[in-house]
Amino acid sequence: MLDPQETESQFEQRWWELMNEMRARFGKKPDMNALLLLIGVQELGQGAGPFTKEQKQDLMHIATCRLFSFSGFYELERVDEEGWPHYRLLQPLPFSNLKEQERMLKWHILEYFDSMDG
């Protein structure tokens, strides 16, 4: 959950711990695209693929929508006949730049993996 009391150093520490956990699990530190793909595959729930380039882009979009659903920007609208989730935008994303968007994504990625552990 977004914690307004969390300091920048606490946030960076949690991010560093997650990256170390991912490195231990997968043998290398994932970049943002790899994390989004991983979350998208998890949300799809059909195993690790193989996926086409277009499907990988769709999976990353699913992950982004899922992550931003934590803060009320998207909601799950339906799951289609092939099992792919579809999200509806509820309100425009408020980011003025990519750095803000990436920080919010990181925060929600931490939230996502925290919810998986609990």
C-alpha positions, -999 to +999 in steps of 0.1 A: +000+000+000+012+035-007+026+048+025+030+086+027+052+082+057+077+060+038+110+078+032+128+078-002+155+056+014+130+031+027+114+029-007+147+024-024+156-003+002+124-022-005+130-019-043+166-031-038+154-061-018+129-070-045+155-068-072+178-091-052+150-116-047+143-115-085+180-119-093+181-149-070+150-164-085+158-158-122+196-155-123+197-119-134+182-086-123+151-078-143+145-044-160+110-028-158+099-045-190+108-079-177+089-072-144+059-061-164+060-092-186+063-114-155+033-097-138+013-100-171+021-137-174+011-141-137-022-123-143-030-142-174-025-175-155-018-197-185+019-205-179+051-191-193+043-191-230+057-191-256+042-157-266+045-137-297+060-102-296+025-088-298+013-110-270+042-099-249+032-063-255-004-072-245+009-089-213+029-058-204-002-037-209-022-061-187+004-057-160+004-019-162-034-018-160-033-043-130-007-022-112-025+010-117-058-006-106-042-004-071-046+033-072-080+033-089-070+043-124-081+010-140-106-017-132-109-052-145-138-051-170-139-087-182-119-117-191-124-128-227-131-163-240-094-170-243-088-160-207-072-126-213-081-099-189-094-065-202-092-034-181-112-002-183-096+032-177-115+049-149-095+082-148-066+096-167-032+089-153-019+121-136+018+118-144+035+148-158+067+129-167+081+094-172+100+096-139+068+100-119+051+072-138+081+049-132+081+056-095+044+049-092+049+017-112+077+007-089+056+014-059+028-007-072+052-035-082+063-037-046+026-037-035+019-065-061+046-087-049+038-080-012+002-091-019+015-123-034+036-131-003+007-125+021 
